[in-house]
Amino acid sequence: MKLVLVLLFSCLPLLAGAQEKLPKDVAQFVENAQMCEHFAGEWDDNDKARQREITQAIEQSCGQAQRQWKRLSAKYAGQPKLQKVIADNANDAVRSFRKSS
């Protein structure tokens, strides 16, 4: 879990600088969507503890991004530039996320 947190916090300054001109809620969505895609691409069959950390990170980032995606799509429906940012970041991991049982 510590590794996940270190990775997350080390990426935040890079993401924040690139998203300064976006509304805060859209920038947060982009960050969650990128983390969702990152963790959805990881898998470690040999380390069960690491796999639990990855699964938790996926559920948190993908679940949050999916909820934000739906809400922001409606909120910014009349703003084509923001709609494009939202659509471009609603990656397959965000769109197809289903919470595990």
Secondary structure, DSSP 8 states (H G I E B T S, - for coil): -HHHHHHHHHHHHHHHHHTTTS-HHHHHHHHHHHHHHHHHT---TT-HHHHHHHHHHHHHHHHHHHHHHHHHHHHTTT-HHHHHHHHHH--HHHHH-----
